[in-house]
């Protein structure tokens, strides 16, 4: 399980021995360690279930949705959580919004509009290998405005285009991958984490972070506020990261005129936008426009906009109900997202997060909050080497770090936005950082050494951009 839909090739097999490890984690926390002062035994058992569930998302004894459902049952049985409270996550507006938008992205792919967008960029700037890298990133960046799945964008749309272009130049996994394929694969993935950082609804994990920010810090995030906060550092990263990949993994082919020709031929074959594709294009643009407007129109919530969009698709038959049912990843996200949202709220109710922040913060008495702030962001970033999901990472570390930094005097808005951006950028570190990375990695274009090497270099570059540039920009916006 991770923050996005998972390709069937990467679904974890059932591993019962790992379930025993989760049971052990629960018993160690809930029954061997005494609860902190002020935390009751019932709440402490709920804390044990929470961390066992997070461990389950990391160890993956079974698909993530199943792990979450088992965690919900454990909350009911050993945590004595009321049934309506255990299922409260599934009534949250944000959970339904993510489900509906993921169903809408199905229409974007089926009608061919997503592929057309990719071909437009390749035709325009794909005559060189570096231009191809930027065209793949620009495709992902465009789709990230409203497709809440890095897998749906990068793995399902951008990756097949990159693979086809690599094939044009006989660059296949193995010895010939250095011709072009290695560069394109790493470039599209490193670019995709920047895209996810720039838009609120580019990832289900981002929406979860928005809920946590409101609950723990009282900071309300909207599509517009996220976009504005991430705009300047995001644009700098969008220019710098593909170029970094180009320098670290330079393709042997520098000019790729056949790629632009291929894109032009494909666009000619597709013909002009019409019919179903035109309807989807109008709805997609309209939804984005209404999301922007919802920042100022109080009754126009993000979820209402999403429902208006999918209603338009259903009424015009641009999306059939059967296609919506076939979008398994959307229903999968709905199951785990609702459950995790509830668990995060339950953890907050126990008071454990605040107790941890007070205890950890006591070690930094007299230290300027700016020093602790930067150190915390770096720790949060590189801790992702131990996570295979940005969602699991966020649930385990975002609330306590958020509360800690605010308690030390850091401005809430600054802490919220810096951590939500970091939560996306850190996914570029490893070949298991998100659900997209294994899909690309197992194709064999990129060696493990190269993936991790570029991931480390890109992480340093992104931190060097998002911390100083970001903080200056956020200061200009009045976040601190």
C-alpha positions as CSV (number, residue, x, y, z in Angstrom):
1,X,0.0,0.0,0.0
2,X,1.0,3.5,-0.6
3,X,-0.4,6.9,-1.3
4,X,-1.5,6.0,-4.7
5,X,-3.0,3.3,-6.8
6,X,-0.7,0.3,-7.2
7,X,0.1,-1.5,-10.4
8,X,-0.9,-5.1,-10.2
9,X,2.6,-6.2,-10.8
10,X,3.7,-4.7,-7.6
11,X,0.8,-5.8,-5.3
12,X,2.4,-7.6,-2.3
13,X,1.7,-11.3,-1.9
14,X,0.1,-12.5,1.3
15,X,2.9,-13.0,3.9
16,X,1.4,-14.3,7.1
17,X,4.7,-14.3,9.0
18,X,4.8,-10.5,8.7
19,X,1.3,-10.3,10.3
20,X,2.9,-11.9,13.3
21,X,5.4,-9.0,13.4
22,X,2.5,-6.5,13.5
23,X,0.9,-8.4,16.4
24,X,4.2,-8.2,18.2
25,X,4.5,-4.5,17.5
26,X,1.0,-3.9,19.0
27,X,1.8,-6.0,22.1
28,X,5.1,-4.3,22.7
29,X,3.6,-0.8,22.5
30,X,0.3,-1.5,24.2
31,X,1.3,-4.0,26.9
32,X,5.0,-3.8,27.6
33,X,5.5,-0.1,27.6
34,X,3.4,1.8,30.2
35,X,1.2,4.6,28.8
36,X,2.5,8.2,29.3
37,X,1.0,10.2,32.1
38,X,-2.4,11.5,31.1
39,X,-3.1,8.7,28.6
40,X,-5.6,6.0,29.6
41,X,-5.1,2.3,28.9
42,X,-7.8,2.3,26.3
43,X,-6.2,5.2,24.4
44,X,-2.8,3.5,24.7
45,X,-4.2,0.3,23.1
46,X,-5.5,2.5,20.2
47,X,-2.0,4.0,19.9
48,X,-0.6,0.4,19.6
49,X,-3.1,-0.4,16.9
50,X,-2.2,2.8,15.0
51,X,1.5,2.1,14.9
52,X,1.0,-1.6,14.1
53,X,-1.1,-0.4,11.1
54,X,1.6,2.0,10.0
55,X,4.2,-0.9,10.3
56,X,1.8,-3.0,8.2
57,X,1.9,-0.4,5.4
58,X,5.7,-0.6,5.5
59,X,6.1,-4.4,5.8
60,X,3.2,-5.1,3.5
61,X,2.0,-8.5,4.7
62,X,-1.0,-8.0,2.4
63,X,-2.3,-5.2,0.2
64,X,-2.6,-1.9,2.0
65,X,-6.4,-1.7,2.0
66,X,-6.6,-5.0,3.7
67,X,-4.0,-3.8,6.3
68,X,-6.2,-0.8,7.0
69,X,-9.4,-2.8,7.3
70,X,-7.7,-5.2,9.8
71,X,-6.5,-2.1,11.7
72,X,-10.1,-0.8,11.8
73,X,-11.3,-4.1,13.3
74,X,-8.5,-4.0,15.8
75,X,-9.6,-0.5,16.8
76,X,-13.1,-1.8,17.4
77,X,-12.1,-4.9,19.3
78,X,-9.0,-4.1,21.3
79,X,-9.4,-0.3,21.3
80,X,-13.1,-0.4,22.1
81,X,-13.7,2.3,19.5
82,X,-17.4,2.9,18.8
83,X,-18.5,1.7,15.4
84,X,-19.6,5.1,14.1
85,X,-16.3,6.5,15.1
86,X,-14.4,3.7,13.4
87,X,-16.2,4.4,10.2
88,X,-16.2,8.1,10.5
89,X,-13.4,8.5,8.0
90,X,-15.6,7.3,5.2
91,X,-18.0,10.1,5.7
92,X,-15.3,12.8,5.3
93,X,-15.7,15.1,2.3
94,X,-12.0,14.8,1.3
95,X,-12.2,11.0,1.0
96,X,-15.1,11.2,-1.4
97,X,-13.4,14.0,-3.3
98,X,-10.3,11.9,-3.9
99,X,-12.5,8.9,-5.0
100,X,-14.5,11.0,-7.5
101,X,-11.5,12.8,-9.0
102,X,-9.7,9.5,-9.5
103,X,-12.8,8.2,-11.3
104,X,-12.7,11.3,-13.5
105,X,-9.0,10.7,-14.3
106,X,-10.2,7.4,-15.9
107,X,-12.1,9.4,-18.5
108,X,-9.0,11.5,-19.1
109,X,-7.0,8.4,-20.0
110,X,-9.7,6.5,-21.9
111,X,-10.6,9.4,-24.2
112,X,-7.0,9.9,-25.2
113,X,-6.7,13.5,-24.0
114,X,-3.9,12.6,-21.5
115,X,-1.9,11.0,-24.3
116,X,-2.5,13.9,-26.6
117,X,-1.2,16.3,-24.0
118,X,2.0,14.3,-23.8
119,X,2.4,14.2,-27.6
120,X,1.9,18.0,-27.8
121,X,4.9,18.5,-25.5
122,X,7.0,15.9,-27.3
123,X,6.3,17.5,-30.7
124,X,7.1,21.0,-29.4
125,X,10.4,20.4,-27.5
126,X,11.3,16.8,-28.1
127,X,13.9,17.2,-30.8
128,X,16.7,16.8,-28.2
129,X,17.0,14.3,-25.4
130,X,17.0,17.1,-22.8
131,X,13.9,18.5,-24.4
132,X,12.3,15.1,-24.2
133,X,13.0,15.0,-20.5
134,X,11.3,18.4,-20.1
135,X,8.4,17.3,-22.2
136,X,7.7,14.3,-20.1
137,X,7.9,16.5,-16.9
138,X,5.6,19.1,-18.4
139,X,3.1,16.4,-19.3
140,X,3.1,15.1,-15.7
141,X,3.0,18.7,-14.4
142,X,-0.1,19.5,-16.5
143,X,-1.9,16.3,-15.4
144,X,-1.0,16.9,-11.7
145,X,-3.3,19.9,-11.6
146,X,-6.2,17.5,-11.0
147,X,-5.2,13.8,-11.2
148,X,-4.7,12.6,-7.6
149,X,-2.5,9.7,-8.4
150,X,1.2,9.7,-9.3
151,X,0.7,6.2,-10.7
152,X,-2.2,7.2,-12.9
153,X,-0.1,10.0,-14.3
154,X,3.5,8.8,-14.4
155,X,3.1,5.0,-14.7
156,X,0.0,4.9,-16.8
157,X,0.4,7.8,-19.1
158,X,4.0,9.3,-19.2
159,X,5.9,6.0,-18.8
160,X,4.4,4.3,-21.9
161,X,5.3,7.4,-24.0
162,X,8.9,7.3,-22.7
163,X,9.1,3.6,-23.4
164,X,7.8,4.1,-27.0
165,X,10.3,6.9,-27.7
166,X,13.1,4.8,-26.3
167,X,12.1,2.0,-28.6
168,X,12.3,4.4,-31.6
169,X,16.0,4.6,-31.0
170,X,16.5,0.9,-30.1
171,X,17.2,1.8,-26.5
172,X,16.0,-1.2,-24.6
173,X,16.6,-2.5,-21.0
174,X,20.2,-3.7,-20.8
175,X,23.3,-2.5,-22.7
176,X,21.4,-0.2,-25.0
177,X,19.5,1.6,-22.2
178,X,22.2,4.2,-21.9
179,X,21.4,5.4,-25.4
180,X,18.2,7.2,-24.1
181,X,16.0,5.0,-22.0
182,X,17.9,5.3,-18.7
183,X,17.8,9.1,-18.8
184,X,14.1,9.3,-19.7
185,X,13.0,6.9,-17.0
186,X,14.9,8.6,-14.2
187,X,14.0,12.1,-15.5
188,X,10.2,11.3,-15.7
189,X,10.2,9.9,-12.1
190,X,12.3,12.6,-10.5
191,X,10.1,15.1,-12.3
192,X,6.9,13.4,-11.1
193,X,7.7,14.0,-7.4
194,X,8.2,17.7,-8.1
195,X,4.8,17.7,-9.9
196,X,3.2,16.1,-6.9
197,X,4.7,18.8,-4.6
198,X,3.3,21.6,-6.7
199,X,-0.4,20.8,-6.6
200,X,-2.7,20.0,-3.7
201,X,-4.9,17.4,-5.6
202,X,-2.0,15.6,-7.3
203,X,-1.9,12.9,-4.7
204,X,-4.3,11.4,-2.2
205,X,-1.6,11.7,0.4
206,X,-1.6,15.5,-0.1
207,X,-5.3,15.7,0.7
208,X,-4.6,13.7,3.8
209,X,-1.9,16.1,4.8
210,X,-4.4,19.0,4.3
211,X,-6.7,17.3,6.8
212,X,-3.9,16.8,9.3
213,X,-2.8,20.4,8.9
214,X,-6.3,21.7,9.8
215,X,-6.6,19.3,12.7
216,X,-3.2,19.7,14.3
217,X,-2.2,23.3,13.3
218,X,-5.5,25.0,12.4
219,X,-4.2,25.9,9.0
220,X,-6.6,25.5,6.1
221,X,-5.1,24.6,2.7
222,X,-6.9,25.1,-0.5
223,X,-6.0,24.3,-4.1
224,X,-5.0,27.9,-4.7
225,X,-3.1,28.4,-1.5
226,X,-1.0,25.2,-2.1
227,X,-0.4,26.2,-5.8
228,X,0.7,29.7,-4.9
229,X,3.0,28.5,-2.0
230,X,4.7,25.9,-4.2
231,X,4.8,27.9,-7.4
232,X,8.2,29.6,-7.2
233,X,10.3,26.8,-5.7
234,X,8.4,24.3,-7.9
235,X,9.3,26.2,-11.1
236,X,12.9,26.3,-10.1
237,X,13.0,22.6,-9.4
238,X,11.1,21.9,-12.6
239,X,14.0,23.5,-14.5
240,X,16.9,22.2,-12.3
241,X,16.0,18.6,-11.7
242,X,15.7,17.3,-15.3
243,X,18.9,19.1,-16.1
244,X,20.6,17.5,-13.1
245,X,19.5,14.0,-14.3
246,X,20.8,15.0,-17.8
247,X,24.3,15.8,-16.3
248,X,24.5,12.8,-14.0
249,X,23.1,10.2,-16.4
250,X,23.8,11.8,-19.8
251,X,22.1,9.9,-22.7
252,X,24.4,8.8,-25.5
253,X,21.9,10.3,-28.0
254,X,21.7,14.1,-27.7
255,X,19.4,14.8,-30.7
256,X,16.1,13.0,-31.1
257,X,14.3,14.4,-34.1
258,X,12.5,11.1,-34.6
259,X,10.7,11.6,-31.3
260,X,9.1,14.9,-32.4
261,X,8.3,13.3,-35.8
262,X,6.7,10.4,-34.1
263,X,4.6,12.7,-31.9
264,X,3.5,14.7,-34.9
265,X,2.4,11.6,-36.8
266,X,0.5,10.3,-33.8
267,X,-1.3,13.6,-33.3
268,X,-2.2,13.6,-37.0
269,X,-3.6,10.1,-36.7
270,X,-5.6,11.2,-33.7
271,X,-7.1,14.1,-35.5
272,X,-8.7,17.2,-33.9
273,X,-10.2,17.1,-30.4
274,X,-13.9,16.2,-30.8
275,X,-16.7,14.3,-29.3
276,X,-16.0,12.5,-26.0
277,X,-12.4,13.9,-25.8
278,X,-13.7,17.5,-26.2
279,X,-16.3,16.9,-23.4
280,X,-13.6,15.6,-21.0
281,X,-11.3,18.6,-21.9
282,X,-14.1,21.1,-21.1
283,X,-14.9,19.3,-17.8
284,X,-11.3,19.0,-16.8
285,X,-10.6,22.7,-17.4
286,X,-13.9,23.6,-15.7
287,X,-13.1,21.6,-12.6
288,X,-9.7,23.3,-12.2
289,X,-11.3,26.7,-12.7
290,X,-13.9,26.0,-10.0
291,X,-11.3,24.7,-7.6
292,X,-9.5,28.0,-7.9
293,X,-12.8,29.8,-7.4
294,X,-13.6,27.7,-4.4
295,X,-10.9,29.5,-2.5
296,X,-13.0,32.6,-2.5
297,X,-16.6,31.2,-2.8
298,X,-17.5,29.7,0.6
299,X,-20.3,27.4,-0.6
300,X,-18.3,26.0,-3.5
301,X,-16.3,23.3,-1.8
302,X,-13.6,21.2,-3.5
303,X,-15.8,18.1,-3.1
304,X,-18.8,19.7,-4.6
305,X,-16.7,20.7,-7.6
306,X,-15.5,17.1,-8.0
307,X,-19.1,15.9,-7.8
308,X,-20.2,18.4,-10.4
309,X,-17.4,17.3,-12.7
310,X,-18.2,13.6,-12.5
311,X,-21.9,14.3,-12.9
312,X,-21.2,16.1,-16.1
313,X,-19.1,13.1,-17.3
314,X,-21.9,10.7,-16.5
315,X,-24.6,12.8,-18.1
316,X,-22.7,13.1,-21.3
317,X,-21.5,9.5,-21.1
318,X,-17.9,10.6,-21.4
319,X,-17.5,8.2,-18.5
320,X,-19.6,5.1,-18.1
321,X,-20.5,3.5,-14.8
322,X,-18.8,0.3,-15.9
323,X,-15.6,2.3,-16.4
324,X,-15.9,3.9,-13.0
325,X,-16.4,0.4,-11.4
326,X,-13.3,-0.9,-13.3
327,X,-11.1,1.9,-11.8
328,X,-10.0,-0.4,-9.0
329,X,-7.3,1.9,-7.8
330,X,-9.8,4.6,-6.9
331,X,-11.9,2.2,-4.8
332,X,-8.7,0.9,-3.2
333,X,-7.6,4.4,-2.2
334,X,-11.1,5.1,-0.9
335,X,-10.8,2.1,1.5
336,X,-7.4,2.9,2.9
337,X,-7.7,6.6,2.9
338,X,-11.0,6.7,4.9
339,X,-9.5,4.3,7.4
340,X,-6.2,6.1,7.8
341,X,-8.0,9.5,8.2
342,X,-10.0,8.1,11.1
343,X,-6.8,6.6,12.7
344,X,-5.0,9.9,12.4
345,X,-7.9,11.6,14.2
346,X,-8.0,9.0,16.9
347,X,-4.3,9.4,17.5
348,X,-4.8,13.1,17.9
349,X,-7.6,12.5,20.5
350,X,-5.3,10.3,22.6
351,X,-3.0,13.3,23.2
352,X,0.1,11.3,22.5
353,X,1.3,13.6,19.7
354,X,1.3,16.6,22.0
355,X,3.1,14.7,24.8
356,X,5.8,13.6,22.4
357,X,6.2,17.2,21.1
358,X,6.6,18.5,24.7
359,X,9.1,15.8,25.6
360,X,11.2,16.1,22.4
361,X,11.0,19.9,22.5
362,X,12.4,20.0,26.0
363,X,15.8,19.0,24.5
364,X,15.8,22.2,22.5
365,X,15.3,24.8,25.2
366,X,17.0,28.0,24.2
367,X,17.7,26.8,20.7
368,X,16.3,29.1,18.0
369,X,13.3,27.6,16.2
370,X,14.9,28.2,12.8
371,X,17.8,25.8,13.7
372,X,15.3,23.1,14.9
373,X,13.1,23.8,11.8
374,X,15.8,23.1,9.3
375,X,17.2,20.1,11.2
376,X,13.7,18.6,11.4
377,X,13.0,19.0,7.7
378,X,16.2,17.3,6.9
379,X,15.5,14.4,9.3
380,X,11.9,14.1,8.0
381,X,13.2,14.0,4.4
382,X,15.9,11.3,4.8
383,X,13.7,9.2,7.1
384,X,11.9,8.2,3.9
385,X,14.7,5.7,3.2
386,X,12.8,3.6,5.7
387,X,9.3,4.0,4.2
388,X,7.7,2.6,1.0
389,X,4.8,5.0,1.2
390,X,4.5,8.8,1.6
391,X,1.2,8.2,3.3
392,X,2.6,5.9,6.0
393,X,5.5,8.4,6.4
394,X,3.1,11.3,6.8
395,X,0.9,9.5,9.4
396,X,3.9,8.4,11.5
397,X,5.9,11.6,11.4
398,X,3.9,14.6,10.2
399,X,1.7,15.2,13.2
400,X,4.4,15.0,15.9
401,X,6.9,17.1,13.9
402,X,4.1,19.6,13.2
403,X,3.2,20.0,16.8
404,X,6.8,20.0,17.9
405,X,7.9,22.9,15.6
406,X,4.8,25.0,16.4
407,X,5.4,24.5,20.1
408,X,8.9,25.8,19.7
409,X,7.6,29.0,18.1
410,X,7.8,28.3,14.4
411,X,4.9,29.9,12.4
412,X,2.2,27.3,11.8
413,X,1.7,28.1,8.1
414,X,5.5,27.9,7.4
415,X,5.7,24.5,9.1
416,X,2.6,23.1,7.4
417,X,3.7,24.1,3.8
418,X,7.3,23.1,4.2
419,X,6.4,19.7,5.5
420,X,3.8,19.0,2.9
421,X,6.2,19.8,0.1
422,X,9.0,17.8,1.7
423,X,6.5,14.9,2.0
424,X,6.4,14.7,-1.8
425,X,10.0,15.5,-2.7
426,X,11.4,12.8,-0.5
427,X,9.8,10.1,-2.7
428,X,12.5,10.5,-5.2
429,X,15.2,8.9,-2.9
430,X,14.6,5.2,-3.6
431,X,13.1,2.7,-6.1
432,X,10.3,2.0,-3.6
433,X,9.6,5.6,-2.6
434,X,6.1,5.6,-4.1
435,X,4.0,3.1,-6.0
436,X,5.2,4.5,-9.3
437,X,8.9,3.8,-8.7
438,X,8.7,0.0,-8.7
439,X,6.7,0.1,-11.9
440,X,9.5,2.0,-13.7
441,X,12.4,0.3,-11.9
442,X,11.4,-3.3,-12.7
443,X,11.5,-2.5,-16.5
444,X,15.3,-2.7,-16.2
445,X,16.3,0.5,-17.8
446,X,18.0,1.8,-14.6
447,X,20.4,0.1,-12.2
448,X,19.8,0.2,-8.5
449,X,23.1,2.1,-8.1
450,X,22.1,4.8,-10.6
451,X,18.6,5.1,-9.2
452,X,19.8,5.7,-5.6
453,X,22.7,7.9,-6.8
454,X,20.5,10.3,-8.7
455,X,17.9,10.1,-5.9
456,X,20.5,11.4,-3.4
457,X,21.7,14.1,-5.7
458,X,18.2,15.2,-6.5
459,X,17.3,15.3,-2.8
460,X,20.2,17.6,-2.1
461,X,19.2,19.9,-5.0
462,X,15.6,20.0,-4.0
463,X,16.4,20.8,-0.4
464,X,18.8,23.5,-1.6
465,X,15.9,25.0,-3.7
466,X,12.9,24.5,-1.5
467,X,14.4,25.6,1.8
468,X,16.1,29.0,0.9
469,X,14.0,29.9,-2.1
470,X,10.8,28.5,-0.5
471,X,11.3,30.3,2.7
472,X,12.0,33.6,1.0
473,X,8.8,33.1,-1.1
474,X,6.7,32.0,1.9
475,X,8.0,35.1,3.8
476,X,6.8,37.3,0.8
477,X,3.4,35.5,1.0
478,X,3.2,36.3,4.7
479,X,3.4,32.7,6.0
480,X,6.1,33.8,8.5
